[in-house]
Amino acid sequence: MYDYDDSPFEKERQNLKVWLGVFLVLALIIAYFAQTFYWRSVSYTGRVVAKYTKVSRGKHHRGRTYILKIETNKGKTYYQPVSRYLYNKIKVGSWVKKKKGELYPKVVVAPE
């Protein structure tokens, strides 16, 4: 007549599902802040060699990430995510400088 699981481990299984959900949400939050802290700890001066957008599509969401490919004076390459405003403002070939503690680079006239 009743359709439920009366096994002794059902409550533990449900608790495990709840804690797994909490863990996944915390992991996503930590990953977001870790990425932000990483970009704030990097400093460089370089030239923008390419620009592109990355489109992500979900069931109920569509998003764009604006990315600048920057080659530094020291030969490193960074793929810097930026805001849409900055993406439209910076041209390919522009020199940019990003200081430690800032999230986005700024356009400079010539390398220092």
C-alpha positions as a Python dict, from the first residue, in 0.01 Angstrom:
ca = {
    (1, 'M'): (0, 0, 0),
    (2, 'Y'): (273, 249, 93),
    (3, 'D'): (565, 290, -143),
    (4, 'Y'): (864, 401, 61),
    (5, 'D'): (1202, 264, 152),
    (6, 'D'): (1212, 160, 515),
    (7, 'S'): (1574, 46, 507),
    (8, 'P'): (1789, 162, 801),
    (9, 'F'): (2026, 349, 567),
    (10, 'E'): (1768, 567, 387),
    (11, 'K'): (1812, 862, 623),
    (12, 'E'): (2191, 843, 592),
    (13, 'R'): (2161, 837, 211),
    (14, 'Q'): (1945, 1150, 214),
    (15, 'N'): (2187, 1326, 450),
    (16, 'L'): (2471, 1232, 218),
    (17, 'K'): (2285, 1387, -80),
    (18, 'V'): (2229, 1711, 112),
    (19, 'W'): (2595, 1736, 217),
    (20, 'L'): (2709, 1657, -136),
    (21, 'G'): (2493, 1943, -267),
    (22, 'V'): (2632, 2181, -4),
    (23, 'F'): (2987, 2074, -91),
    (24, 'L'): (2933, 2133, -464),
    (25, 'V'): (2791, 2482, -406),
    (26, 'L'): (3084, 2574, -181),
    (27, 'A'): (3332, 2436, -435),
    (28, 'L'): (3182, 2656, -708),
    (29, 'I'): (3197, 2963, -486),
    (30, 'I'): (3559, 2893, -392),
    (31, 'A'): (3653, 2836, -759),
    (32, 'Y'): (3501, 3173, -856),
    (33, 'F'): (3691, 3363, -587),
    (34, 'A'): (4014, 3172, -658),
    (35, 'Q'): (4002, 3286, -1020),
    (36, 'T'): (3942, 3645, -915),
    (37, 'F'): (4231, 3633, -666),
    (38, 'Y'): (4458, 3484, -933),
    (39, 'W'): (4390, 3766, -1179),
    (40, 'R'): (4445, 4023, -905),
    (41, 'S'): (4789, 3872, -824),
    (42, 'V'): (4921, 3886, -1183),
    (43, 'S'): (5103, 4187, -1326),
    (44, 'Y'): (5235, 4231, -1679),
    (45, 'T'): (5292, 4467, -1971),
    (46, 'G'): (5218, 4336, -2317),
    (47, 'R'): (5052, 4371, -2654),
    (48, 'V'): (4703, 4248, -2742),
    (49, 'V'): (4749, 3998, -3027),
    (50, 'A'): (4391, 3866, -3052),
    (51, 'K'): (4040, 3918, -2917),
    (52, 'Y'): (3758, 3669, -2906),
    (53, 'T'): (3436, 3585, -2727),
    (54, 'K'): (3343, 3255, -2572),
    (55, 'V'): (2972, 3173, -2576),
    (56, 'S'): (2826, 2939, -2318),
    (57, 'R'): (2478, 2803, -2357),
    (58, 'G'): (2270, 2635, -2093),
    (59, 'K'): (1914, 2523, -2071),
    (60, 'H'): (1789, 2860, -1942),
    (61, 'H'): (2100, 3075, -1973),
    (62, 'R'): (2324, 3211, -2244),
    (63, 'G'): (2641, 3398, -2157),
    (64, 'R'): (2947, 3550, -2319),
    (65, 'T'): (3300, 3578, -2190),
    (66, 'Y'): (3519, 3843, -2354),
    (67, 'I'): (3884, 3741, -2375),
    (68, 'L'): (4201, 3924, -2479),
    (69, 'K'): (4507, 3724, -2581),
    (70, 'I'): (4807, 3919, -2456),
    (71, 'E'): (5175, 3849, -2524),
    (72, 'T'): (5400, 4006, -2262),
    (73, 'N'): (5745, 4157, -2294),
    (74, 'K'): (5884, 3848, -2120),
    (75, 'G'): (5737, 3609, -2376),
    (76, 'K'): (5442, 3483, -2172),
    (77, 'T'): (5089, 3461, -2311),
    (78, 'Y'): (4782, 3546, -2103),
    (79, 'Y'): (4420, 3490, -2194),
    (80, 'Q'): (4267, 3771, -1988),
    (81, 'P'): (3889, 3777, -1941),
    (82, 'V'): (3763, 4137, -1946),
    (83, 'S'): (3437, 4329, -1933),
    (84, 'R'): (3241, 4396, -2252),
    (85, 'Y'): (3318, 4768, -2228),
    (86, 'L'): (3694, 4707, -2208),
    (87, 'Y'): (3675, 4446, -2486),
    (88, 'N'): (3515, 4701, -2719),
    (89, 'K'): (3758, 4977, -2614),
    (90, 'I'): (4085, 4785, -2661),
    (91, 'K'): (4201, 4716, -3017),
    (92, 'V'): (4429, 4439, -3142),
    (93, 'G'): (4785, 4574, -3136),
    (94, 'S'): (4727, 4799, -2833),
    (95, 'W'): (4975, 4791, -2547),
    (96, 'V'): (4825, 4716, -2208),
    (97, 'K'): (4961, 4716, -1855),
    (98, 'K'): (4811, 4533, -1561),
    (99, 'K'): (4930, 4609, -1211),
    (100, 'K'): (4913, 4372, -919),
    (101, 'G'): (4588, 4421, -729),
    (102, 'E'): (4388, 4533, -1032),
    (103, 'L'): (4141, 4302, -1204),
    (104, 'Y'): (4168, 4439, -1560),
    (105, 'P'): (4457, 4582, -1766),
    (106, 'K'): (4475, 4944, -1879),
    (107, 'V'): (4578, 5075, -2220),
    (108, 'V'): (4924, 5241, -2227),
    (109, 'V'): (5090, 5441, -2504),
    (110, 'A'): (5422, 5252, -2514),
    (111, 'P'): (5586, 4981, -2306),
    (112, 'E'): (5797, 5086, -2012),
}
